[in-house]
Structure formats: structure tokens, C-alpha cells
Amino acid sequence: MAGKPQKIINFESAMAELEQIVADMEAGKLPLEDSLAAYKRGAELLSFCRGRLEDAQQQVSVLENGVLKDFSAGGETGSN
């Protein structure tokens, strides 16, 4: 786990990496130093994911209060 900081690409890759870190830590595969590095990386990933989810929630909230609130399966918005 030690080495240079890794860039977070997107939400899905962050979640996959976080799941792998959790699995490795739960399995007891990591020595103490690597466990600490994994915990730090996990905290970074968790913060990134929470930020992305909050952004998405804000966007949905804006859309629900706007034109797209009454979205239909046909892709049209608004009422008749």
C-alpha cells in the first residue's frame, strides 16, 4: 500500500477500491504500516464518494424543483 498518492478517477472506481481496502483489512492481510496507509486511503476515498453523492443529491433536488420534476418515460417534461 505504501507509495505515492493515487488519483481518484470516478465514483465507481473509488467505491471498488474502497471495497477492496475493506476486504483486505478485514482479512488481516496487511501489516500495521500498510493498514495505516490503507486506512488513510480509505478515508480519502470515503470523503470523495460522500462529496460526489452530495453533489448528485443537490442536482436531483434542483431538478425536482424545476422543469424535470414531472419526467415521463417518453422523455418529455411537464404536464399536458
trRosetta pair geometry for C-beta under 8 A, 3 or more apart (Angstrom, degrees):
i j d omega theta_ij theta_ji phi_ij phi_ji
1 30 6.7 19 -13 -134 132 128
1 34 4.3 124 26 -154 117 86
1 37 4.2 154 120 95 119 124
1 38 5.0 -84 -125 -60 160 82
1 41 6.9 -135 -168 -1 113 141
2 33 6.9 -4 -59 137 121 110
2 34 6.6 -91 -29 -98 85 75
2 37 5.5 -137 -79 -72 61 168
6 17 8.0 -162 100 -145 146 159
6 41 7.2 38 35 -137 110 121
8 13 7.2 164 -165 91 63 105
8 14 5.1 30 -156 -85 111 110
8 44 7.2 -158 -49 139 128 103
8 45 6.6 162 -106 -109 126 68
8 48 4.9 -86 160 -137 171 168
9 13 4.5 26 57 48 111 152
9 14 7.5 -163 51 -42 65 79
10 13 5.3 87 54 16 73 100
10 14 6.9 -134 98 -7 34 94
11 14 5.7 -61 -148 38 27 113
11 15 6.3 26 157 -19 66 106
11 48 7.8 -168 -103 133 58 96
11 49 6.1 102 -142 -121 81 75
11 52 4.6 -165 -87 130 113 165
11 53 7.9 119 -132 -53 131 72
12 15 5.8 -53 -148 35 30 109
12 16 6.4 29 154 -18 64 106
13 16 5.6 -52 -146 37 34 112
13 17 6.3 34 155 -17 66 106
14 17 5.9 -56 -147 38 29 108
14 18 6.2 30 154 -20 64 109
14 45 4.8 169 -170 -154 92 92
14 48 5.2 -129 -137 96 156 128
14 49 5.3 -170 116 -65 130 95
14 52 7.8 150 46 2 148 145
15 18 5.6 -55 -144 38 30 113
15 19 6.3 33 155 -21 65 104
15 45 7.8 160 -74 170 29 115
15 49 6.2 101 -72 -107 80 135
16 19 5.8 -53 -149 34 30 112
16 20 6.6 29 152 -18 63 105
17 20 5.7 -56 -151 36 34 111
17 21 6.4 36 151 -21 67 104
17 41 7.7 -90 147 148 119 116
17 45 5.9 -147 89 -110 109 149
18 21 5.6 -51 -148 34 33 113
18 22 6.4 33 154 -18 64 105
18 42 5.8 104 -134 -135 80 77
18 45 4.4 -171 -73 123 104 142
18 46 6.5 118 -124 -64 139 70
18 49 7.0 -42 -23 -27 156 144
19 22 5.8 -54 -148 36 31 112
19 23 6.3 32 153 -19 65 107
20 23 5.6 -53 -146 37 32 112
20 24 6.3 32 155 -19 66 106
21 24 5.8 -56 -148 37 29 110
21 25 6.2 24 156 -16 65 109
21 38 4.9 168 -153 -173 103 102
21 41 6.4 -161 -103 91 149 108
21 42 4.8 -165 119 -78 151 104
21 45 7.4 159 13 26 146 150
22 25 5.9 -59 -146 40 28 108
22 26 6.1 26 158 -17 65 110
22 42 7.1 110 -60 -123 74 134
23 26 5.9 -57 -143 39 27 109
23 27 6.2 23 158 -17 63 112
24 27 5.9 -62 -146 39 27 108
24 29 4.8 -81 -162 51 77 123
24 30 5.7 65 148 -34 106 111
24 38 6.6 -125 87 -138 124 156
25 28 7.7 37 175 -70 33 33
25 29 7.8 -82 -70 38 20 83
25 30 6.3 -30 -97 24 59 127
25 35 6.2 105 -121 -135 94 90
25 38 5.9 -177 -66 115 109 141
25 39 7.5 94 -102 -69 146 78
25 42 7.9 -28 -23 -47 146 151
30 34 4.1 -131 -166 99 104 112
30 35 4.5 144 108 -66 121 74
30 38 5.9 -74 -116 -7 174 144
31 34 5.1 82 56 19 73 105
31 35 6.8 -131 99 -13 32 93
32 35 5.5 -56 -146 33 29 115
32 36 6.6 28 158 -19 64 102
33 36 5.9 -53 -154 32 31 110
33 37 6.6 27 150 -14 64 106
34 37 5.5 -52 -146 40 37 112
34 38 6.0 40 152 -22 68 105
35 38 5.6 -53 -144 38 30 112
35 39 6.3 35 153 -23 64 104
36 39 5.6 -49 -147 32 31 113
36 40 6.5 32 153 -18 63 103
37 40 5.7 -53 -150 36 32 112
37 41 6.3 30 152 -15 66 106
38 41 5.7 -54 -145 40 32 109
38 42 6.0 38 153 -23 65 107
39 42 5.5 -53 -146 36 29 115
39 43 6.5 33 153 -22 63 102
40 43 5.8 -52 -152 31 31 112
40 44 6.7 32 149 -18 63 103
41 44 5.6 -52 -153 35 36 113
41 45 6.3 35 151 -18 67 106
42 45 5.6 -54 -145 38 33 111
42 46 6.1 35 155 -22 66 106
43 46 5.6 -51 -143 36 30 113
43 47 6.4 32 155 -19 63 106
44 47 5.9 -57 -151 36 28 111
44 48 6.4 30 152 -20 64 107
45 48 5.6 -54 -149 36 32 114
45 49 6.2 29 155 -17 67 107
46 49 5.8 -55 -146 38 30 109
46 50 6.2 30 156 -19 65 107
47 50 5.8 -53 -145 36 29 111
47 51 6.4 32 155 -20 62 107
48 51 5.8 -59 -154 35 28 113
48 52 6.5 25 152 -17 64 106
49 52 5.7 -53 -148 36 33 110
49 53 6.3 31 154 -17 66 106
50 53 5.7 -56 -147 39 31 110
50 54 6.3 32 154 -19 66 106
51 54 5.8 -55 -147 36 29 110
51 55 6.4 33 153 -20 64 105
52 55 5.6 -53 -150 34 32 114
52 56 6.4 31 153 -18 65 106
53 56 5.6 -53 -146 37 33 111
53 57 6.2 35 153 -21 65 106
54 57 5.6 -52 -145 36 32 113
54 58 6.4 35 154 -21 64 104
55 58 5.8 -56 -152 35 30 112
55 59 6.5 29 152 -18 64 106
56 59 5.7 -54 -149 36 33 112
56 60 6.4 33 153 -18 66 104
57 60 5.8 -52 -147 36 32 110
57 61 6.3 36 152 -22 64 106
58 61 5.6 -53 -149 34 31 115
58 62 6.5 32 153 -19 64 103
59 62 5.7 -52 -150 35 32 111
59 63 6.3 30 152 -16 65 107
60 63 5.6 -57 -147 40 32 110
60 64 6.1 35 154 -23 67 106
61 64 5.8 -52 -145 34 29 111
61 65 6.6 14 158 -6 62 109
62 65 6.2 -69 -153 44 28 101
62 66 6.1 10 155 -10 66 124
63 66 5.7 -74 -140 46 30 105
63 67 7.9 -60 -152 58 65 65
63 68 4.5 -32 -171 66 98 121
63 69 7.1 165 144 -69 63 56
64 68 7.7 -56 -73 87 30 83
64 69 5.2 76 -162 -110 43 87
65 69 6.9 85 -63 -73 8 121
66 69 6.5 162 67 -33 37 93
67 77 5.2 54 154 143 85 151
67 78 6.9 -38 -164 -56 74 92
68 71 5.1 16 -177 -61 80 106
68 77 5.2 -78 -107 -117 49 133
69 77 7.7 89 40 -161 52 102
70 77 6.2 113 71 -166 76 62
70 78 5.8 91 65 -105 121 9
70 79 5.8 -22 122 -55 169 75
71 75 7.8 -19 -164 -135 89 28
71 77 5.8 -26 -94 -103 59 79
72 75 7.1 -51 78 19 76 19
72 76 5.2 -3 44 58 117 80
72 77 7.5 -166 9 -86 82 31
